[in-house]
Amino acid sequence: MIDSLANLEDRLSQPPPSLMETMRAIDGDILVLGAGGKMGPTLARMARRACAPSRRVIAISRFSVEGAADDLRAHGIEPIACDLLDRDAVARLPDAPNVIFMAGQKFGTSDSPELTWVMNTLVPAIVAERYTKSRIVVFSTGCVYPLAPVSGPGSHEDDLLGPPGDYANSCVGRERVFTHFSKLNGTPALLFRLSYAIDLRYGVLHDVARKVASGEPVDVTMGYAHVIWQGDANARALQCLAHTATPPVALNVTGRERVSIRDLARHFGKLLGRAPIITGEEAPTAWLFDAARSFELLGPVSVSLDEMIEATARWVQHGGASLGKPTHFETRDGQF
């Protein structure tokens, strides 16, 4: 049972045996770019726990949150403050054969679309030019696909991209930039199309549980979603260092189950003792994904959907912390 923040972050950073095998199979230090976000700290901690002490795990971020760098340092990770838009600062970063690229911008796109495009396309160009000799796992999103019919299997890695909105299109731009430099310089890369990682403080499950608990309406127009435990997403990202290629390969990373938002609200209602308020009707399309390739390549996940739901309900019921960062999974026009 996860009953504290320390316990939660320990669980999110616990490396599975499969990752330990991957880390023994690849050499060299690991550089995490954009390590200050929701996933970066626990991913860096997992890398540290999975690697021999002689290997460096280096976390790069602006570290605008007080204490974030000190917390990473306390877990044996080397934090370096850097603005990734500063070419000279990026040039001074350490070399590393293994790069996890997590930098980007999503929220605020509606107000400043130009900044989103700069963060999601110019920063990748700067990084790709700097780390030509590294293998790079590039965090992307399932939102690069158009909305898929709910009657079908969901979007597959080989499907054409064509999403709505500036954010998702800038993420296509990020993928195109890394693909260009991969072909140009022979840099092996993998496009890590993640949707949606959750821990107990944020994510689709957290959003729905909080709304049910507080008596807010749950909009089911975006009727379905996929989720994956953040610890499993962390492990998969690090495992993907062993599966980069030139040109880059794409990989859908999420859970197998398709989650009905209506059923999820009702389930949380029973667990939390509150009748959910449901609005809207399910649209015929949603962001849905076929993640079979990732399961074939990386194996099963460690935390089931039922376990995530029950843990989220307990966390919310007992006043667990929230990051205050809604996923806005309900958004259908790509305007975040």
C-alpha positions in Angstrom: 0.0 0.0 0.0 1.3 3.4 -1.0 0.7 5.7 2.0 3.2 8.5 1.7 5.0 10.7 -0.8 8.3 9.0 -0.1 6.8 5.6 -0.6 5.2 6.7 -3.8 8.4 8.0 -5.3 10.2 4.9 -4.2 7.7 2.7 -6.0 7.8 4.9 -9.1 11.6 4.6 -9.3 11.9 0.9 -8.5 13.7 -0.8 -11.5 12.2 -4.1 -12.7 14.5 -7.0 -13.5 14.1 -6.5 -17.2 15.5 -3.0 -16.9 18.5 -4.3 -14.8 19.3 -6.6 -17.8 19.1 -3.7 -20.2 21.4 -1.6 -18.2 24.0 -4.4 -18.1 23.7 -4.7 -21.9 24.4 -1.1 -22.7 27.4 0.9 -21.7 28.0 4.5 -20.5 26.5 7.4 -18.6 22.8 8.4 -18.9 21.8 12.0 -19.5 18.2 13.0 -18.8 17.2 16.2 -20.6 14.2 18.0 -19.2 14.5 16.1 -15.9 12.5 18.6 -13.9 9.0 17.7 -15.1 6.4 15.3 -13.7 8.3 12.1 -14.7 11.9 13.2 -14.9 12.9 12.9 -11.2 11.6 9.4 -10.8 13.0 8.3 -14.2 16.5 9.6 -13.2 16.2 7.9 -9.8 15.3 4.6 -11.5 18.2 4.9 -13.9 20.5 5.5 -10.9 19.2 2.4 -9.1 19.5 0.3 -12.2 23.1 1.3 -13.1 26.5 0.4 -11.5 27.8 3.2 -9.2 30.6 3.9 -11.6 28.2 5.2 -14.3 26.9 8.8 -14.1 23.3 9.7 -14.2 23.0 13.4 -15.1 19.8 15.4 -14.9 19.4 18.5 -16.9 16.7 21.1 -16.2 16.3 24.8 -15.5 15.4 23.6 -11.9 12.9 26.4 -11.3 11.4 24.4 -8.4 13.3 25.1 -5.2 15.0 22.0 -3.7 14.5 19.8 -6.9 18.2 19.7 -7.7 19.1 19.0 -4.1 16.7 16.1 -4.0 18.2 14.5 -7.1 21.7 15.0 -5.7 20.7 13.2 -2.5 19.8 10.2 -4.6 23.2 10.0 -6.4 22.2 12.0 -9.5 24.2 14.9 -10.9 21.9 17.9 -11.5 23.0 20.5 -14.0 20.9 23.7 -14.5 20.6 24.6 -18.2 18.3 26.4 -20.5 18.1 24.1 -23.5 17.4 27.1 -25.8 20.9 28.4 -25.0 23.1 26.7 -27.7 26.3 27.7 -25.8 25.0 26.2 -22.6 24.0 23.0 -24.3 27.4 22.8 -26.0 29.0 22.8 -22.5 26.9 19.9 -21.2 28.7 16.6 -20.6 29.0 14.0 -23.4 26.9 10.8 -22.8 26.3 7.8 -25.0 22.7 7.5 -23.6 20.2 10.4 -23.8 16.6 10.5 -22.6 15.0 13.6 -24.1 12.0 14.7 -22.1 11.9 18.5 -22.7 8.9 20.1 -24.2 5.8 22.3 -23.6 2.1 21.4 -23.7 0.1 23.6 -21.4 -0.1 27.3 -22.3 -0.1 26.5 -26.0 -3.4 28.4 -26.6 -1.9 31.6 -25.1 1.6 31.3 -26.6 1.6 28.9 -29.5 4.9 30.3 -30.8 6.7 29.3 -27.5 5.3 25.8 -27.8 6.7 25.5 -31.3 10.1 26.8 -30.2 10.3 24.4 -27.3 9.0 21.4 -29.3 11.0 22.0 -32.5 14.0 24.3 -31.9 15.2 22.7 -28.7 15.2 19.3 -30.4 17.3 20.7 -33.2 19.8 22.1 -30.7 20.0 18.8 -28.8 20.2 16.7 -31.9 23.1 18.7 -33.3 24.9 18.5 -29.9 24.4 14.7 -29.3 25.1 13.2 -32.7 27.1 10.4 -31.3 24.5 9.3 -28.6 21.6 7.0 -28.7 18.5 9.1 -28.0 15.1 8.1 -26.7 12.8 11.0 -27.6 9.6 11.5 -25.5 6.7 12.1 -27.8 2.9 11.6 -27.3 0.1 9.6 -28.7 -1.5 12.9 -29.6 0.6 13.0 -32.8 -2.2 10.8 -34.3 -5.6 12.0 -35.4 -8.5 10.9 -33.2 -9.3 7.3 -33.9 -12.7 5.6 -34.3 -13.7 4.0 -31.0 -15.0 1.0 -33.0 -11.4 0.3 -34.2 -8.2 -1.0 -32.7 -6.6 2.4 -32.1 -3.7 4.2 -33.8 -0.7 2.0 -34.8 2.8 3.2 -35.2 2.6 2.9 -39.0 -0.5 5.1 -39.3 -0.3 8.5 -40.9 0.1 11.4 -38.5 -2.4 14.3 -38.6 -3.5 15.6 -35.2 -5.6 18.7 -34.3 -4.1 21.8 -32.7 -0.8 23.5 -32.2 0.5 21.3 -29.4 0.1 18.0 -31.2 1.4 19.4 -34.5 4.5 20.8 -32.7 5.0 17.3 -31.3 5.0 15.9 -34.9 7.5 18.7 -35.6 9.7 17.4 -32.8 9.6 13.9 -34.2 10.4 15.2 -37.7 13.4 17.3 -36.4 14.9 14.3 -34.6 14.3 12.1 -37.6 16.1 14.6 -39.9 19.2 14.7 -37.7 19.2 11.0 -37.2 19.3 10.4 -40.9 21.8 13.3 -41.4 24.3 12.2 -38.7 23.5 8.5 -38.2 22.2 9.1 -34.7 20.2 6.1 -33.4 16.9 7.3 -31.9 13.5 6.0 -30.8 10.2 8.0 -30.8 8.5 7.2 -27.5 4.8 7.9 -28.0 3.5 7.9 -24.4 -0.1 8.3 -23.4 -1.0 8.6 -20.5 1.4 8.1 -17.7 -0.1 8.3 -14.2 1.1 8.5 -10.6 -1.2 9.1 -7.8 -0.7 12.9 -7.8 -1.7 13.5 -11.5 -3.0 11.8 -14.5 -6.3 10.7 -16.0 -7.3 8.5 -13.1 -6.4 11.2 -10.6 -8.4 13.8 -12.5 -11.5 11.7 -12.6 -11.2 10.6 -9.0 -10.7 14.2 -7.8 -13.8 15.3 -9.7 -15.9 12.6 -8.3 -14.7 13.2 -4.8 -15.4 17.0 -5.0 -18.7 16.7 -6.8 -17.5 18.2 -10.0 -19.0 17.0 -13.3 -17.0 14.4 -15.3 -17.3 15.1 -19.1 -17.4 11.8 -21.0 -17.4 13.3 -24.5 -13.8 12.0 -24.9 -15.2 8.7 -23.9 -12.1 6.5 -23.6 -8.4 6.7 -22.7 -5.4 4.5 -22.2 -3.1 4.8 -19.1 0.1 3.3 -17.8 1.8 3.5 -14.4 4.5 6.0 -14.4 7.0 3.5 -13.0 6.3 1.2 -16.0 6.6 4.2 -18.4 10.0 5.1 -16.8 11.3 1.6 -17.1 10.1 1.3 -20.7 11.8 4.6 -21.7 15.1 3.4 -20.3 14.7 -0.1 -21.8 14.2 1.7 -25.2 17.9 2.8 -25.1 18.6 -0.7 -26.4 16.2 -0.4 -29.2 17.1 2.9 -31.0 17.7 2.8 -34.7 18.6 5.0 -37.7 16.2 6.3 -39.0 14.2 6.3 -35.7 11.6 3.8 -34.9 8.3 4.8 -33.2 6.7 3.0 -30.3 3.3 3.5 -28.7 3.7 3.2 -25.0 0.6 2.8 -22.8 -1.6 0.1 -21.2 -3.4 -2.5 -23.2 -6.9 -1.8 -21.7 -9.2 0.8 -23.1 -10.6 2.8 -20.2 -14.2 4.0 -20.4 -14.3 7.4 -18.7 -18.0 6.8 -17.8 -17.3 3.4 -16.2 -14.2 4.9 -14.5 -16.3 7.7 -12.9 -18.9 5.1 -11.7 -16.1 2.9 -10.3 -14.6 5.8 -8.4 -18.1 6.7 -7.1 -18.4 3.3 -5.5 -14.8 3.4 -4.0 -15.2 7.0 -2.7 -18.8 6.8 -1.6 -19.9 9.6 -3.9 -22.4 9.5 -6.8 -20.5 10.8 -9.9 -22.0 13.7 -11.9 -21.6 12.7 -15.6 -22.1 15.1 -18.4 -21.9 14.7 -22.2 -22.2 11.7 -24.5 -19.3 9.6 -25.9 -18.0 10.9 -29.2 -17.4 8.3 -32.0 -13.6 9.1 -31.9 -10.9 9.4 -29.2 -7.2 9.3 -28.8 -6.8 5.5 -28.7 -3.6 3.5 -29.3 -2.5 0.0 -30.3 0.4 -0.7 -28.0 0.9 -4.3 -29.0 4.4 -3.6 -30.4 5.7 -2.2 -27.1 4.4 -5.3 -25.2 6.1 -7.6 -27.7 9.3 -5.7 -27.4 9.4 -4.9 -23.7 7.2 -7.4 -22.0 4.3 -6.9 -19.6 3.8 -4.0 -17.3 4.1 -4.4 -13.5 1.0 -2.5 -12.3 -2.5 -3.4 -13.5 -5.3 -1.0 -14.3 -7.3 -2.3 -11.3 -4.3 -1.7 -9.0 -3.9 1.9 -10.3 -7.6 2.6 -9.8 -7.7 1.3 -6.3 -4.4 3.1 -5.3 -5.7 6.3 -6.7 -9.0 6.1 -4.8 -7.2 5.5 -1.5 -4.8 8.4 -2.2 -7.6 10.8 -3.0 -9.8 9.6 -0.1 -7.0 10.1 2.4 -6.1 13.6 1.2 -2.9 12.7 -0.8 -1.0 15.5 -2.5 -1.9 16.7 -6.0 0.5 18.3 -8.4 -2.3 20.6 -9.6 -1.6 19.8 -13.2 -4.8 18.4 -14.9 -4.1 16.4 -18.0 -7.1 17.9 -19.9 -7.6 14.5 -21.4 -11.1 15.8 -22.3 -9.7 18.2 -24.9 -10.6 17.2 -28.4 -9.4 20.2 -30.5 -5.8 20.0 -29.4 -5.9 23.5 -27.7 -4.2 23.0 -24.4 
